[in-house]
């Protein structure tokens, strides 16, 4: 591995560990993030409600829906009246066509439970919750940090059925324009601590709609506090127990409220929203991203293969001459060597040979 790459990786790891040490929480703190989603086990998630709901319908089949009612509604498959549409969200912003499909769904004997502190003008007008309605919907959807109580009405519940909410609660509620509730149009089934209705029932053919204005009464914190799970069981008991198909809706949970009634497709939340909600992880992610950009910028040039060093050829002529010279020196054949090198004339050589011959 290239040493430069190795050093870069080690540096990034060390910086990440340093950030974790600097920003780690010394004490375990209360997680006050308001998620209101089924997979979260934090205090304001819906993990308990989501996993408890099928048990209240004899282990009914739970289906998570992410499509518009215009797409999933089928009059034939819903004609048995065994379905429950269950929605817990911060807003309910359907189009007119989606409302019509939900109403047809309820008319066949199915049940629709909608828990939200805010509904759009189309839904108000469709359910007589707008200007022509006998009651209006308070659009103050901010939630308070102090605690409150939830009361279930008698009938159908026993008197003084009050549950304490230790966490956040929404301040929105149902009220009539003239402060006189028209019980022929809907039934009030629950109130908040101020006596304003937060749970109502509207009949629709063989089925009905239930509207609840406080999603915090279905989060983990509320349901796991003392005997508050009984509140969830009592509210769900309003729905006939013969229902065995539960539609847990997430289409309206993620559907943007942009004022366009033609909005059809719901988009899920960003997968990084949880990590970015913590400042420590957010800065660590940004630092990692910046370091990655710097690494790419500094290594943008094409990496070439290393070129081997070519050694200059060595002149071995002198060594060769020395080797040959030593060879003739050992044999004492100096004359032959001199002749081959051109230092001894041929005549002198012949005389020398004759001299040696005569001497012999």
N, C-alpha and C positions, 0 to 999 in steps of 0.2 A: 504493500500500500504506500502511496505517496506520502511522505512525511508531512507535507503541507496540509493534505486532507485530514490526516490523523490529528494534527495539532488543532485544526479547525473544529473537528468533532469534539475533542476533549474540552476545548474552550467553551463551546456551546453547552455541553453537559455541566460544566462547573458553574456557568452563569445561571443555568436553570436551577441547580441545587441551591445556589446562593439566594435566588429569589424566593424559593420555597421556604428556606430558613428564615428569611427576613419577614415574609408576609404570613407565615403560619399563625393560626390563632392559638394563643396560649391557653385560653379557656374555651370550653364548649359553650357556644352561644345558641340562643333560640333562633331557629331558622324561620324568619318571618316573611319569606318570599311567598307571594300569592300566585300559585300556579294553577290551581283548579283543573288539574288534569289527572287522568286515571292512573298513570304509571308512577306518580310521585308519592312517596311515603312521608314527605315533610308535613308539618302541621296543616298547611293550607293546600294540600293535595287531595285527590279523590280516590286514593287507593282502597280505602276501607269501603266506601260506598259502592265502588265498581265490583269488588269481590263479594260483597254481601248481597247485592241485588238478586243474582240468580237463586240464592238460597231461599229467598222469600217467595219464589214462584216455583217451588218444588224442583229446584235445580233446572230451571228453564234454560233454553239455549240462548246464549249471549252472542250478539253480532255487533261488531264495531262498524259503523257506517261513516263513510267520508264522501258520499255523493248527495246530490240534490234530490229532494223528494220527487221531482219531475223525472229523474232517472231511475230511482229504485222502486217507485210505487207501481204496483201491478194489481189491478182490481181482482184478478182471479186468485193470486197467491195470498191476498189479504182478506178474502171474502169469508174466511172461517172465523174472523173476529178474535183471534188468539194472540194478537200482537200488542206490544207496548213500545211506544216511541218515547225514549228517555233522553232529555237534554239538560245539562247543567253548564251554563256559560255566562260570560259577562254581558252578552248581548244576543238579541234575537232579531235578525234583520232579513226576513224572507222577502221574496218577490210575491206579487199577486198570484202568479201561477203556482209557486211553491205552497202558498197558503191554501189554494184551492185543492191541491193534491193532499195536503195534510187533513183538510176537512173531509174530503172523500174517504180518506183512510179511517178517520174516526167514525164516520157515519155507518161503516160496516161493522161496528161493534168493537173496534180497537180503541186503545187508550193512548192519549198523548200527554206526557208530563214535561212541562217546560219550566225550568228554574233559572231566572235571569232578572237582573235589576233594570234592564233597559230593552225595550222593544221599539221597532221603528214605526213610522207613521202608517205604513201599509198594513201592518198587523193590527194597529189600533183601530183603523177604519174597518178592517175585515171583521174584527171581533167586537165592534161597537165600543172601542176604547178611545176613540178620537173625539172630535168636536160634537158629534151627535150622540155620544155615549152618555149613560146616566152616571158614569164615574170616569175619572181621568186617572192617568198613570203619572206618578211623580217621577220626573226625569233626573232628580238629584241622585246620581249613582255613585257618589263618593262614599267610601266606607270609613267607619269610625274605628278608632283604636281602643275605645273603651268597650266594656262588656255589655251584654243585654240579655233579655229573656225572650223566649218563644213560647206562645200559648196556643194550644189546640182547643178548638171550640167544642162546646157541649150543646146539642149533639153534633156529630156522632160520637164524640169522645167523652170520657168522664169529666166531671167538673174539676177545675183547678189542675188541669194537666199542663204544668209549666216546666220548662227546661231552661237551664242557665247556660248561656253562651260565654265562655271565658275569653274568647278572642275577638277578632274583628267582626263587624256586622254591617250590612248595608242599611242605609237609612231610607231607601225607596220603599214605597208601599202603594196599595190600591186605595183610592178614595173616590167618592162621588162628587159631582160638581155642587150639589146642594146639600151635601153632608147626610143624605138619606140614601141608604143602600137599597137598591132594587133587587130583592131576593128572588123575584120571579125570573130575572135574567141570569143570575149566577148565585151560587151558595158560598158563603164565607166559612172557611174551615179552620182558619188560623189567624192569629193576630201577633203583632210585635209587642214590645214592652209598653208602648204608648197607646195601645188599643187600636192601632190601624191594621187593616187586613193585609196579610202577607201571603195568604194561601186561599185561592178561590177555585171554584169548579164551574165550568161552562159546559152544558149539555150540547151534544152534536149527534143527532140521529140515535143510533143504538150505542154509540160510544160517548166520550166526553173529553174535554181538555182540562188539565190542571195547570194553573199558573202559580208559581212561587217566586217571590221577589228577593230572596236572600240565599244565595249559593253557599254562604259561610255556614249555614245550618246542615250542610252535607259534607263538610270537609273532615279530614282526619282528626283535627284537634277537637272539634265539637263532638263527634261521634264517640271518641274514646274517653271523653270526660265523664266520669261517674256513670250514670245510667242513661246518657244521652242517645245511646244506640237505640233505645226504645222509641225515641222520636222518629227516627228513620223508619223503623218497623211500623209504627202507627200511620205515618204518612203514606207509606207504600201499601198498607192494608186497605186504603181507600180504593185501590185498583182491584178488581175481581181476581181471585186466586187462580182461576182456570186459565189464565194467560201463560203460555209456555214459550213464547218467542219474544225476546227482548232486543230492541234496536237501540244500542248506545250510540248516540249521534255525536259526531265530531265535525260534521260539515259546517254547521253554524258556529262551532267553537272557533274555527280558524277562518271563517269567511270574513273578508274585510268589509267594513262599513264605509263605503266611499260614496254613498248616496245614489249609486247607480242600480236601479232595479233589475237591470239585465245581467248583473253579476251571477255567474253560474258556477264557476269552479272555485273551490276553496283550496287555499294553499296552506300547507303545514308551517309551523314555526321554524325559524332558523335552527339548524342543529347545533350552532355555537352559542345559542342564547343563554344556556345554563353556565357555561364556562365564562362567558363574557360578563355575566352578572356579578362575578367576584372580581374585585379590582386586582388582586394578586395574580390570578390566572390571566386576566385580560392583558396586564402589562407584560407578563411572561410570554404570552402568545405574540404580542406585538414585537417584543424584543427578538424572539425567535424568527419572526417573519423578516425583520430588518436585517438580522445577521445572515439569513439565507439570501436575501437580495444582494448584500455586500459580497458574499462568497461567489454568487453567480457573476456579479460584475467584475470581480478581480480575476476570475478564471474564464472570462469570455473568449480569450484568445485560444486558438486551436492548440491542443496539447499534442506535440510531436514526439516521435520516438527518439530516444537518445542516439546520437551518432558516435560510433566508436572512434577513438583517437588513432590516426594512421601514423605509424612510426616511420621516420625517414630512413630509406635503405642505407645500410652500412657498407662502406667500401672495404672488401676483403682481399683486395689485390696484394697489398703488402704482406698480409698474413700468409697468403698462398706462396709468395716468393720466399718468405722465410722458411716455410715448411719444405719447399723443394730444395732450398739451400742446405738445410740440415740433413736432408736425405742424401745428397751427394757428398756432404762433408763426412758423414759416417762411413761411406764406401771409399773415400779418398780418391774419387774419380774427378779430379779437378779439371783435367784436360778436356774431358767429354763435356763438362759443364761449360767450360770457357768456349769450346767450339760451338755449342748450341746457342750461346749468347752472342756469337760473332766476334769474340775477342782474339781468336787464334786463326791465322790464315791457313789455308789448306796445305800450302807447301811446307810450312813449318811443322804442321801436324804430320805430314808424310815422313819428313826427316826424323822426327822424334820416334815414329814407329820403327823405322829402319834401324835407328840407333839402338833401340831396345832389343830388336831382333838379333842384331850382330853381337850385341853384348851377351846375349843369351847363348 
